Amino acid sequence: MTASLSDAVGVFEIAGKKVSRLGFGAMRLTGLGVWGEPDDRQECVRVVRRAVELGV
């Protein structure tokens, strides 16, 4: 049996949800240089909530 890449890198838990260490591409939701507050925080929250609704 071959493990998937996400199985190989492992998972961690955020707010009761298991998340692959590969993530789901949310680094671009943060501020400049992937640090700090985003330009539009409400839009970022909306995107993350939608991802959860879609099962990401």
Biopython code that builds the backbone (N, CA, C, O; Angstrom):
import numpy as np
from Bio.PDB.StructureBuilder import StructureBuilder

atoms = [
    (1, "MET", "N", (0.844, -1.185, 0.000)),
    (1, "MET", "CA", (0.000, 0.000, 0.000)),
    (1, "MET", "C", (0.890, 1.250, 0.000)),
    (1, "MET", "O", (1.807, 1.360, 0.814)),
    (2, "THR", "N", (0.623, 2.173, -0.898)),
    (2, "THR", "CA", (1.406, 3.396, -1.010)),
    (2, "THR", "C", (0.644, 4.544, -0.353)),
    (2, "THR", "O", (-0.537, 4.751, -0.631)),
    (3, "ALA", "N", (1.319, 5.282, 0.514)),
    (3, "ALA", "CA", (0.697, 6.425, 1.178)),
    (3, "ALA", "C", (0.657, 7.604, 0.208)),
    (3, "ALA", "O", (1.539, 7.770, -0.635)),
    (4, "SER", "N", (-0.387, 8.415, 0.352)),
    (4, "SER", "CA", (-0.458, 9.624, -0.468)),
    (4, "SER", "C", (0.535, 10.649, 0.069)),
    (4, "SER", "O", (1.037, 10.513, 1.185)),
    (5, "LEU", "N", (0.810, 11.657, -0.718)),
    (5, "LEU", "CA", (1.732, 12.713, -0.292)),
    (5, "LEU", "C", (1.214, 13.381, 0.979)),
    (5, "LEU", "O", (1.992, 13.649, 1.894)),
    (6, "SER", "N", (-0.099, 13.655, 1.049)),
    (6, "SER", "CA", (-0.642, 14.307, 2.241)),
    (6, "SER", "C", (-0.513, 13.413, 3.466)),
    (6, "SER", "O", (-0.308, 13.916, 4.571)),
    (7, "ASP", "N", (-0.628, 12.088, 3.297)),
    (7, "ASP", "CA", (-0.417, 11.171, 4.415)),
    (7, "ASP", "C", (1.039, 11.213, 4.860)),
    (7, "ASP", "O", (1.332, 11.151, 6.054)),
    (8, "ALA", "N", (1.935, 11.319, 3.910)),
    (8, "ALA", "CA", (3.361, 11.302, 4.209)),
    (8, "ALA", "C", (3.801, 12.539, 4.992)),
    (8, "ALA", "O", (4.683, 12.442, 5.844)),
    (9, "VAL", "N", (3.201, 13.698, 4.717)),
    (9, "VAL", "CA", (3.615, 14.920, 5.405)),
    (9, "VAL", "C", (2.905, 15.100, 6.732)),
    (9, "VAL", "O", (3.343, 15.893, 7.565)),
    (10, "GLY", "N", (1.824, 14.383, 6.940)),
    (10, "GLY", "CA", (1.118, 14.435, 8.206)),
    (10, "GLY", "C", (0.023, 15.479, 8.265)),
    (10, "GLY", "O", (-0.181, 16.254, 7.330)),
    (11, "VAL", "N", (-0.675, 15.479, 9.386)),
    (11, "VAL", "CA", (-1.788, 16.399, 9.605)),
    (11, "VAL", "C", (-1.661, 17.026, 10.992)),
    (11, "VAL", "O", (-0.951, 16.520, 11.860)),
    (12, "PHE", "N", (-2.361, 18.134, 11.173)),
    (12, "PHE", "CA", (-2.483, 18.731, 12.495)),
    (12, "PHE", "C", (-3.911, 19.234, 12.631)),
    (12, "PHE", "O", (-4.655, 19.254, 11.650)),
    (13, "GLU", "N", (-4.299, 19.636, 13.817)),
    (13, "GLU", "CA", (-5.681, 20.023, 14.074)),
    (13, "GLU", "C", (-5.786, 21.521, 14.316)),
    (13, "GLU", "O", (-5.010, 22.108, 15.069)),
    (14, "ILE", "N", (-6.779, 22.126, 13.647)),
    (14, "ILE", "CA", (-7.094, 23.541, 13.836)),
    (14, "ILE", "C", (-8.585, 23.626, 14.101)),
    (14, "ILE", "O", (-9.387, 23.189, 13.276)),
    (15, "ALA", "N", (-8.960, 24.176, 15.225)),
    (15, "ALA", "CA", (-10.373, 24.364, 15.576)),
    (15, "ALA", "C", (-11.178, 23.084, 15.396)),
    (15, "ALA", "O", (-12.305, 23.114, 14.902)),
    (16, "GLY", "N", (-10.599, 21.967, 15.797)),
    (16, "GLY", "CA", (-11.310, 20.694, 15.735)),
    (16, "GLY", "C", (-11.324, 20.032, 14.371)),
    (16, "GLY", "O", (-11.946, 18.984, 14.204)),
    (17, "LYS", "N", (-10.652, 20.620, 13.395)),
    (17, "LYS", "CA", (-10.600, 20.056, 12.038)),
    (17, "LYS", "C", (-9.195, 19.571, 11.747)),
    (17, "LYS", "O", (-8.225, 20.257, 12.070)),
    (18, "LYS", "N", (-9.070, 18.391, 11.138)),
    (18, "LYS", "CA", (-7.759, 17.893, 10.734)),
    (18, "LYS", "C", (-7.370, 18.537, 9.408)),
    (18, "LYS", "O", (-8.152, 18.540, 8.457)),
    (19, "VAL", "N", (-6.164, 19.079, 9.351)),
    (19, "VAL", "CA", (-5.684, 19.797, 8.183)),
    (19, "VAL", "C", (-4.350, 19.198, 7.748)),
    (19, "VAL", "O", (-3.452, 18.999, 8.566)),
    (20, "SER", "N", (-4.229, 18.914, 6.455)),
    (20, "SER", "CA", (-2.976, 18.403, 5.931)),
    (20, "SER", "C", (-1.903, 19.475, 6.020)),
    (20, "SER", "O", (-2.188, 20.657, 5.829)),
    (21, "ARG", "N", (-0.681, 19.075, 6.305)),
    (21, "ARG", "CA", (0.428, 20.033, 6.348)),
    (21, "ARG", "C", (0.665, 20.658, 4.979)),
    (21, "ARG", "O", (1.341, 21.682, 4.876)),
    (22, "LEU", "N", (0.118, 20.056, 3.929)),
    (22, "LEU", "CA", (0.235, 20.662, 2.606)),
    (22, "LEU", "C", (-0.645, 21.895, 2.495)),
    (22, "LEU", "O", (-0.419, 22.748, 1.637)),
    (23, "GLY", "N", (-1.641, 21.992, 3.354)),
    (23, "GLY", "CA", (-2.509, 23.157, 3.368)),
    (23, "GLY", "C", (-3.465, 23.204, 2.191)),
    (23, "GLY", "O", (-3.623, 22.232, 1.452)),
    (24, "PHE", "N", (-4.092, 24.347, 2.037)),
    (24, "PHE", "CA", (-5.058, 24.518, 0.953)),
    (24, "PHE", "C", (-4.847, 25.822, 0.208)),
    (24, "PHE", "O", (-5.779, 26.352, -0.396)),
    (25, "GLY", "N", (-3.629, 26.342, 0.247)),
    (25, "GLY", "CA", (-3.308, 27.526, -0.531)),
    (25, "GLY", "C", (-3.676, 28.842, 0.117)),
    (25, "GLY", "O", (-3.887, 29.832, -0.583)),
    (26, "ALA", "N", (-3.759, 28.880, 1.423)),
    (26, "ALA", "CA", (-4.205, 30.094, 2.103)),
    (26, "ALA", "C", (-3.087, 31.080, 2.429)),
    (26, "ALA", "O", (-3.355, 32.143, 2.990)),
    (27, "MET", "N", (-1.850, 30.753, 2.093)),
    (27, "MET", "CA", (-0.766, 31.681, 2.428)),
    (27, "MET", "C", (-0.984, 33.050, 1.794)),
    (27, "MET", "O", (-0.554, 34.058, 2.355)),
    (28, "ARG", "N", (-1.622, 33.106, 0.669)),
    (28, "ARG", "CA", (-1.846, 34.383, -0.017)),
    (28, "ARG", "C", (-2.947, 35.204, 0.630)),
    (28, "ARG", "O", (-3.208, 36.326, 0.198)),
    (29, "LEU", "N", (-3.603, 34.668, 1.660)),
    (29, "LEU", "CA", (-4.640, 35.423, 2.355)),
    (29, "LEU", "C", (-4.054, 36.388, 3.384)),
    (29, "LEU", "O", (-4.759, 37.264, 3.886)),
    (30, "THR", "N", (-2.800, 36.235, 3.690)),
    (30, "THR", "CA", (-2.185, 37.078, 4.704)),
    (30, "THR", "C", (-1.640, 38.363, 4.077)),
    (30, "THR", "O", (-1.825, 38.620, 2.887)),
    (31, "GLY", "N", (-0.985, 39.138, 4.881)),
    (31, "GLY", "CA", (-0.441, 40.414, 4.416)),
    (31, "GLY", "C", (0.768, 40.254, 3.511)),
    (31, "GLY", "O", (1.133, 39.145, 3.122)),
    (32, "LEU", "N", (1.368, 41.360, 3.193)),
    (32, "LEU", "CA", (2.516, 41.433, 2.304)),
    (32, "LEU", "C", (3.625, 40.477, 2.768)),
    (32, "LEU", "O", (3.995, 40.472, 3.942)),
    (33, "GLY", "N", (4.141, 39.685, 1.853)),
    (33, "GLY", "CA", (5.207, 38.753, 2.190)),
    (33, "GLY", "C", (4.747, 37.597, 3.050)),
    (33, "GLY", "O", (5.559, 36.994, 3.752)),
    (34, "VAL", "N", (3.492, 37.277, 3.015)),
    (34, "VAL", "CA", (2.799, 36.233, 3.786)),
    (34, "VAL", "C", (2.891, 36.439, 5.296)),
    (34, "VAL", "O", (2.817, 35.468, 6.048)),
    (35, "TRP", "N", (3.048, 37.667, 5.752)),
    (35, "TRP", "CA", (3.065, 37.994, 7.179)),
    (35, "TRP", "C", (2.130, 39.166, 7.425)),
    (35, "TRP", "O", (1.951, 40.023, 6.560)),
    (36, "GLY", "N", (1.551, 39.197, 8.582)),
    (36, "GLY", "CA", (0.743, 40.341, 8.980)),
    (36, "GLY", "C", (-0.693, 40.273, 8.499)),
    (36, "GLY", "O", (-1.131, 39.285, 7.909)),
    (37, "GLU", "N", (-1.403, 41.340, 8.765)),
    (37, "GLU", "CA", (-2.817, 41.426, 8.432)),
    (37, "GLU", "C", (-3.028, 41.590, 6.925)),
    (37, "GLU", "O", (-2.254, 42.281, 6.262)),
    (38, "PRO", "N", (-4.069, 40.961, 6.388)),
    (38, "PRO", "CA", (-4.380, 41.115, 4.967)),
    (38, "PRO", "C", (-4.980, 42.485, 4.684)),
    (38, "PRO", "O", (-5.423, 43.182, 5.597)),
    (39, "ASP", "N", (-4.991, 42.862, 3.412)),
    (39, "ASP", "CA", (-5.609, 44.132, 3.026)),
    (39, "ASP", "C", (-7.110, 44.134, 3.307)),
    (39, "ASP", "O", (-7.661, 45.145, 3.741)),
    (40, "ASP", "N", (-7.772, 42.996, 3.059)),
    (40, "ASP", "CA", (-9.221, 42.892, 3.241)),
    (40, "ASP", "C", (-9.524, 41.673, 4.104)),
    (40, "ASP", "O", (-9.788, 40.585, 3.591)),
    (41, "ARG", "N", (-9.483, 41.867, 5.415)),
    (41, "ARG", "CA", (-9.646, 40.755, 6.353)),
    (41, "ARG", "C", (-11.004, 40.068, 6.187)),
    (41, "ARG", "O", (-11.071, 38.839, 6.215)),
    (42, "GLN", "N", (-12.076, 40.828, 6.017)),
    (42, "GLN", "CA", (-13.415, 40.238, 5.874)),
    (42, "GLN", "C", (-13.486, 39.309, 4.659)),
    (42, "GLN", "O", (-14.116, 38.253, 4.725)),
    (43, "GLU", "N", (-12.857, 39.687, 3.574)),
    (43, "GLU", "CA", (-12.849, 38.842, 2.379)),
    (43, "GLU", "C", (-12.063, 37.558, 2.646)),
    (43, "GLU", "O", (-12.466, 36.483, 2.203)),
    (44, "CYS", "N", (-10.966, 37.662, 3.354)),
    (44, "CYS", "CA", (-10.169, 36.478, 3.683)),
    (44, "CYS", "C", (-10.967, 35.510, 4.555)),
    (44, "CYS", "O", (-10.933, 34.301, 4.330)),
    (45, "VAL", "N", (-11.678, 36.031, 5.537)),
    (45, "VAL", "CA", (-12.523, 35.188, 6.393)),
    (45, "VAL", "C", (-13.598, 34.512, 5.550)),
    (45, "VAL", "O", (-13.883, 33.331, 5.747)),
    (46, "ARG", "N", (-14.201, 35.249, 4.607)),
    (46, "ARG", "CA", (-15.216, 34.686, 3.734)),
    (46, "ARG", "C", (-14.652, 33.527, 2.903)),
    (46, "ARG", "O", (-15.302, 32.493, 2.745)),
    (47, "VAL", "N", (-13.451, 33.710, 2.381)),
    (47, "VAL", "CA", (-12.824, 32.669, 1.554)),
    (47, "VAL", "C", (-12.567, 31.406, 2.371)),
    (47, "VAL", "O", (-12.846, 30.299, 1.910)),
    (48, "VAL", "N", (-12.036, 31.569, 3.579)),
    (48, "VAL", "CA", (-11.753, 30.400, 4.415)),
    (48, "VAL", "C", (-13.049, 29.697, 4.809)),
    (48, "VAL", "O", (-13.107, 28.467, 4.794)),
    (49, "ARG", "N", (-14.063, 30.436, 5.152)),
    (49, "ARG", "CA", (-15.361, 29.824, 5.512)),
    (49, "ARG", "C", (-15.943, 29.071, 4.315)),
    (49, "ARG", "O", (-16.492, 27.981, 4.474)),
    (50, "ARG", "N", (-15.827, 29.635, 3.147)),
    (50, "ARG", "CA", (-16.324, 28.955, 1.932)),
    (50, "ARG", "C", (-15.553, 27.677, 1.672)),
    (50, "ARG", "O", (-16.139, 26.670, 1.275)),
    (51, "ALA", "N", (-14.252, 27.703, 1.890)),
    (51, "ALA", "CA", (-13.437, 26.491, 1.717)),
    (51, "ALA", "C", (-13.923, 25.393, 2.649)),
    (51, "ALA", "O", (-14.014, 24.232, 2.249)),
    (52, "VAL", "N", (-14.236, 25.752, 3.892)),
    (52, "VAL", "CA", (-14.762, 24.771, 4.855)),
    (52, "VAL", "C", (-16.113, 24.235, 4.378)),
    (52, "VAL", "O", (-16.359, 23.031, 4.447)),
    (53, "GLU", "N", (-16.992, 25.126, 3.890)),
    (53, "GLU", "CA", (-18.286, 24.685, 3.357)),
    (53, "GLU", "C", (-18.124, 23.677, 2.238)),
    (53, "GLU", "O", (-18.917, 22.744, 2.113)),
    (54, "LEU", "N", (-17.090, 23.867, 1.421)),
    (54, "LEU", "CA", (-16.842, 22.981, 0.282)),
    (54, "LEU", "C", (-16.095, 21.710, 0.661)),
    (54, "LEU", "O", (-15.869, 20.837, -0.176)),
    (55, "GLY", "N", (-15.712, 21.616, 1.945)),
    (55, "GLY", "CA", (-15.038, 20.410, 2.412)),
    (55, "GLY", "C", (-13.535, 20.397, 2.206)),
    (55, "GLY", "O", (-12.902, 19.344, 2.275)),
    (56, "VAL", "N", (-12.962, 21.574, 1.950)),
    (56, "VAL", "CA", (-11.513, 21.644, 1.745)),
    (56, "VAL", "C", (-10.830, 21.483, 3.087)),
    (56, "VAL", "O", (-9.602, 21.508, 3.162)),
]
sb = StructureBuilder()
sb.init_structure("model")
sb.init_model(0)
sb.init_chain("A")
sb.init_seg("    ")
for serial, (resi, resn, name, xyz) in enumerate(atoms, 1):
    if name == "N":
        sb.init_residue(resn, " ", resi, " ")
    sb.init_atom(name, np.array(xyz, "f"), 0.0, 1.0, " ", f" {name:<3s}", serial, name[0])
structure = sb.get_structure()
